[in-house]
Amino acid sequence: MKRPFLWFLVGIISGIVFGRYVDCTCLKLFLFFVVYKLLAFALFKKFGNKEMLAIPIIAVIGAVMCTNAMNMDKNIVKLTDTDRQMLYGTVISTDISQNGRTVINTDVDYISDMKSSVSKSAKIKIYCNEAKDKFQPGDVIKANGKILPYSELTNPYQLNYRFCMFSNGYVSSFWAYDTEKIGCTNGIIYTAERTRDKINRFFDETMPEREASVAKALVTGYKSDIPSETRDTYIRLGISHVLAVSGLHVSIAALAVIYFMTKVLKLNKRIAVIPAAFVLIVYLFISGFSPSAIRAVIMSVTSYVGIFLYREREMINTSAFAAFIMLLINPLYLWNTSFQLSFTGVAAVITAARLTEKNKELNKVGKSILFSVIAWIITSPAVMYFFGGVSLISVISNILLVPIISALTVVLMLAGALSLLLRFPAELLSIVARSVLTVYNNLAEKLSGFDIVYLNTAKPSFLAVVVIYIFIFGILLNQKHKKRQLMFCIAGIICALVYVSTYINMPAEAVFFDAGQGDASLINIPGRLVAVVDGGPLNATEIVDYLEAKGEKADLVFVSHMDSDHLNGVLRLIETDMAECAVISDVSHENKENYDKFIKAAFKHNVKIIKMSEGDSIKVGDNCVFNCLYPPENYDGEENEGSLVISFDYYGTKILFTGDISSASEKEIVEDGKNISCDIIKIPHHGSKYSSSEIFIEKTNAGYAVIEAEKNNQYGFPTQEVMDRLEENNIESYVTGLDGAVTVKMDKDGNYKIKTYRNGN
């Protein structure tokens, strides 16, 4: 069968997808096998390839493997009923989290809650307050703490962190109250990690922080301490792929070995590929087993085997073989960003190479430009899907800048290798590389500073990406069939117009995010307005994720008051230049420190500030208005009591946002005769018993209530008193910590529909 692994790959992917989205009982697996067997038999009859008959078995294997992988934490989760667990394991590596805590990546052999235990080997990330260098790879440790299972998705456009960690082999997190080294062990992985640490320390000792972080990414694949500014620079220029160990780095390592073997030692290339393959496998261990590195090494070693056996390499079958092997190792790689981007890049290279070879009229420069343009066209939809933007000068930067960084990578690899044996020559190479890297990074930062180099886009849906790729490949692969090309172009234009028309006419939506113990809400009227009402606590990314996915910025950001659980997410919006105008209450803010942070950030990022008090309103067209009901002008009370109370009205659908006011402010609002009637109320102060008074709740005449409170929070919110009061008034309630994000779809006829993200009700 021509390209058998391409068909085997189709089989295992279909099985994995089946296992991911279907509850795989024995009966369903049997029916799946029967249907697939009938299809395979039909294909066998048509093409006569016996290998087709094996594909249904591969598909079932993929389904079973995926089902097991999705439940890889079930034994661990069983131990979470108690307050404390004990863990024994071996340190793989250490890292620093975004909030500054030490992360110990651990191979766990035994974990117990003192009543029962799990002895199955698993990888767990341990978070603690210990010094990062307290433990080394290979150290056997004991830790007491609490298992923190990865949670399911609870917000729209949220990164599926559980699947992300599962695809990298980690089954859970663990918060350690105390840790202790009880022994040491050796092994290939731990030895490789210690080697990796030595090389990383060498670059830290011989280079400035920015240059060292890039050098480590280029050589060992360690990317945790790359400054966000540097990362953004490489993304804007379309060369961020050089920061992940991939085909580029593997090719550099392989070519260096083969060149040495063939040119210096004068060995035959067929013999030279043997040590080259060995070096690549060693490099894979040292670079940390990223999916892109695994893919590149499998493809390279497979090609070397073909050279050694006098077999011609077939790029499509080789890449399909690599993907097939990786999915056998871990079926959840299918949802790994690095895996998907890596194989998208392979598809781009294969297609670009074939189309470039067919064009005999171009010289080498022209072919290089054409190759880069085709590769950019093919990779752009995937890049937009994952990052919500695309570099407009990627073609130029890949032609001009990547060769420089490739040559620099050779020097850095040599310096890193020599640092393990000969320190002085390694330092000389490091000095040279440091100087070049400084100039390179400075140039890259200047180039990326121009607005024209990068286009922010909405993140297209998966279906939209599939449709885009159908049109791209339909046009590119039908060079000799102009009528087919024209048909694909016309169909693409029609689909784009339908998509734009559908987006503009989409209903408005209000989203109450599950942002932990904090308030974070948003109103999106497609094509007209995005308004944020509070941003959530520290490290809250829910609103940023939503806006990036939509390719939008917040036109209005209402800050009900300056408490951190409402403000910090707003500061994040401002600091990422995703806010145009901020609206605050006209009060004397007692939380002076947070207020100063807000003013400083707004001034630095040119965010306009508007102060609102009762009676003020902001209109967006004739049928959308934000009315401020509270506080009065020049209010001089307590911070929570001065929260903005905003009534939002969209074609008759009313939502009441109440900040953290208490029953005292509620009483003032009611006694002043304010119209607080609404369809949906955001319950004040996360459901505190000191808010949501009987008279206030009754006057709203709301049908639904949303309480933004974390599950099992330390304050006991929402209190039973509030829940009972809502029930007495026949108000259906949702708690974001339990139900996930709450979304309200609103149309122009005054109709609305509520859906919770976790339960889908």
FIBAVEX-45674 format. One record per residue (C-alpha): x, y, z. Coordinates in pm, whole numbers, plus 50000, padded with zeros to 5 digits. Example, Ala and Ser with C-alpha at 12.3 -4.5 7.8 and 13.67 -1.06 7.14 Angstrom:
BEGIN
512304955050780513674989450714
//
This chain:
BEGIN
500005000050000501395033849905502025055250216500605029450461501305050450767499195078650629496225054850637497235040550974497395076451102493865083150978492735051951161494305060251495493185096851481489575086851412489725062551703491235088351937488565113851844485885087351901487345079552243487515116352334483895125352257482015092352301481555072952622483325041052508481265012052638481964977452498478824979252281479755013052133483295001352062481954970251892479574990751674482395014851593484594985451489481854969951274481115002551088484815008951034485364972850921482634975850658484185008150533487674992650526486354962150341484774984750079488085002850033489894969550010487524958249736488144990349544491924993749585492964957949671495284967449961495124941950245496604967350488493244985450476491724957250679494024965250975492825001151005489624993051208491734974851468494065005051488491035028051529489665007351819493105006951983493195044951950489735048152110490665025852406493995043652458492345077952451489665067252700492335054452938494465085652894491505108452972491005089753300494675088253394494015108153713491035088053844493095068854103494765101054218491465119454253490165092054486492695103854746491465140054755488715134955014491175139955298492985172255387496515159055350498405133855140501955120555145504025116254829507255097954744508925103754409512025112754210512775147954089512875151353709513525188753699512725221153881511205253353755509635286053868505895292753824504415325953713503615335254073507215328654182506765294754349509125265854291507795237854070509255203054114508455180253820508365145953977508125109353885505845097054165506115061154283503795062354584501115085954710498825080455009496135097455217496955075055517493835054155448494545042155096497375046354849498305046354482501605030654386501225034254009504035054953857502855089453748504205124153679503065152053912503975188753942504755197754303504395234454400506175246754712507955276454870511335259354879514375273554696514555262354332518035247754373517215227554686516635196254477518475182254176517255157853907517445122754047516805132854409514285110254583511955131754791509125129055038506445156155042503425162655263500645183655121497465184054919496635169354578495225195454340493555177454046493405196553717489945211453676487685209453375486965239753158484645264753323484975295253095484625302252722487905302652524489795290552829492945270052778492145233552850494865231253112493875195953213494335182752861497475203552818499045187453125497765152653036499315155752690502645162252860502195132353091501295150653416498275136753601497925162653878499425191054078500435188554443500795216854695503585207254938503565220255296507005204955350509505185655139512465163755231515245146655036515515110155138517845096154872519215098354521519005077154208520555076653865518945070353531519155082153173516445108353210517825122153538521385122753403520145141153093518275166353309521365172553521523315178453202520605202053085520805221153414524595224553382524305239053032521535262853142523615274553439526565280453208524505304252993523095321353305526645327053431528105339953105525275360452952522835388153048519375376253149517625382652817520365367052604520725337452842516995330052824517075328952443520295308152442518715282452673515615280452453517735275452142519995248552291518095229752563514485239652496514155256552838511735285652781510295293553123512325325053189512095341552846510875377452912507355383252780508655412552573511175390252398508605362952341506185388552192508955401951968509605367851815505855361451775505295394951600508135387451358506815352551289509975334951410508785321951748509315286451618513065290751670512445292552046511075256952051513415227851987512105214651656513195204051310515465234251277517505225651587517495188351519518685194651163521475217051287522675190651533522435162851274524155182450995526975192251230527655155751316527345143650957529605171650833532245162251091532005125351003532085129550626534365159850581536765156250874536835118750934536135110850566533495084650648530805073450406527475091250459525745057650505528015051350804527895087250929524135085850989524635060251269526435084051511524165112251387521105092251495522725085051832523475122251885519895131551801518505106952054520855120552321519845156052224516175146452258516805136352620518685168552693516115191052524513235178652738511105157152505508895184452361506425171152098508105191551823511505177051918510135141451934508595145851588511785159451439513985132051589511665103751480511535117451126515295122451111516185088351254513665071851019515325089450726518755077650845517515041950861516335046050502519765059150398521515030450577519235004750408519435021950069515765031350083514455063549933512825086950181509145095550128508405127150328504645122450367504925086550484507825095450717505885123750884502795101550910504935074651074506245100151328502725111851412501495075851438504255066051682503695097151894499965090651920500665054852022502885068452300500335094352412496995097752225496365131552390499215146252184496465151451927495295181752129498795194352210499525228552057503155219951990502135187451818499575204451597501785233851500504745210851438502875188951190501225219251032504745231750969505675198150814502645199750583503635235250486507215224650407506115194550199503585214950000505905244749953508775222149841506655204249581505175236049437508535253449431510205224349250507555225448979508315261948906511305259848673511275296648573512445310648908516045313949023517195303949373516175336949531512755335549369512245299649479513275308749833510705336849842507995314949689508745287149937508465311150231505235326650100503545292750054504695281150399503335313450552499965309250379499605273550505500695279850865498775312650915495315297550985496785274951255498735304051405495565325251414493645296551573496125293551860497375329251903494715352351758497085370151523499565365851242502875381651148502715401250823506475400850769507055364350853508115357450494510865383750511512015376050865512255338650795514425345550491516645371850654516625364751029516275327051066519585319350886521335342051136519735325351436520505291251281524215299451257524085313551609522455281451733525425261451602527795283251807525595280952116525275243152087529035239952061529505263352359526995243552564528675210452481532165223952555530975238652888530665202953016534325195652939536405226652857535235257953031537635283552877536875277852506533195275152593533315309552754535045324152447532285310752223529695323652470531165358852451530925358352071527375344352077526305368952346527435398852138525675386651825522555377252019522375411652180522525428951842520035403751700517515408851982517835446751967517235446351592514285422651633512705445051898512985475751674511475457551377508615443351585507765477951717506095488451393502325483351383502405469851028504395438651120501585420751304497845417251254495635409251553492745387351447489895368951609490675332551681488735313251416486745282851523488085248151449485455243951178486475277051020490135265851016489175233150845487195252250579490085276650527492515247850474490165231550222490255263550017494015268650057494955233649947492245233849681493865264449524497505254649577497185218749454495195227249142497775248648968497045232348631493265234148668492345270948653488605264348658488935244348982491025272149131488395297649034485665276249191487605273449518488215311149519484545319349462483445294149726485975308949970484705344549913481085333449960481955315250285483845345950412480875368850337478485344650509480795342950811481065380950841477305385250797476625358451059479065374451303477575409251269474065395951324474965373951618472995380851936474575401552209475865382552508476675389252870479195366153035479705362053409483075344453433484215318653683487155339553804487695324354145486825346254441486265377954241483895395854002484565394953627481805401353374481565412353015478985424052761479645418752391477455434052121479095421851798480275450051576479195476751825480525473852176482555453552426482055464252787483785448453087482315450753437485165443253681488095421253586488545396053866491435389454107495185385754054496165362653765492605362953631492925357353256489335348753168488445382253009491785385352829491325350252685487825359452566488895392252403491925376452235489715348952094487315374851956490075397851833488525426152032489435452752285487245465452567485595498252464484385503952820485735489653145483555495853452485455492853779482815489854051485395497554323489095493954392489225461154584491805437254438489305409754356487605433754113490515455653999493505433053929492015417853617491275453053492494925462453546495865432553332493575445053054495085479653070498685467153077498075445452770496565475352583493145459052563491165487352724490105520152564488135537752837487655530853209484605540853413484855544953791482615558554064482845594654178483965586154531486855592454765488665558954733489925546355068491965519154897494585544654801497275519854697495065502154443493625535154320497135548554255498035516654066494955520953851495595557653775499275551253697498455522353461495685541653286497955571953236500825550453105498635532352850496535562652745493275549152885490605575652923488925577453266485275586753319483705591853661480045582153702477525588653976473805582654013471805597253726474605594453471474225572053169476175559752869474185552552553475265530852265472735536851990469025539352062468475505952235471515500452453472185520552768474175518353091472425537253373474295545053694471995540953996474585544954271476645560154439475715597154461478165623854347481125630454582480305599854790482635597555091481855563755243483425529355275484955514054960482455485654915479505508454982480645531854707480515504554442479075513754107475575499954062474875498053690471625489153518472255476553166469365476952919469575460452576466305461252379464375456352701466545429152855467885443353183470885432153387471735447753723475425448953828475815456254199479505454554294480005448154665477315470254817475745459655147472195461855274472825497955390473465509855033470655487754907468305505455146469385539755016468805528854657465315515654734464315545654948465445569454673463005552554439465595540354191464295516753926466185484553998463815461353817465745436653604465655402753443469035391953583470835404553890474485400253972474165394154347476125419354561479335409954744479535373854620476505363454822477455377855161474745376755427475235414155480473945421055129470895410354925468355423555172464765411955144463395445155019466165449554763465775414754615462015418454606462165452154427464395438554150461645414454045464445394353882463915360253732467555349553758470505357053983474215351753925476595348754220480275352654139481955332054410484635305254419483725269454504484435260954871485795296054937487035305255284484205330355340481405305455294479905325755005477165324254900475605321455244472555300155303470565331155403471025346055058470215313554879467025309555086466005345455010466415340054637464385308154653461615325554848461375351354569461305324254300464635335754156466665308853987470295312254093473685303053947477025302454127480035306053896482235284354117479745255854082478165261853741481105277353559480695308453349477105319853301476275332852953473195353252864472315355452492470135385852412468335393752084466735425551955463215413052033463865414352407464345376852438467235361452626468575326852698470845316252986473425288652966476015276853217479395266653083480035236753310476645220053298475335233652968471885240353116
//
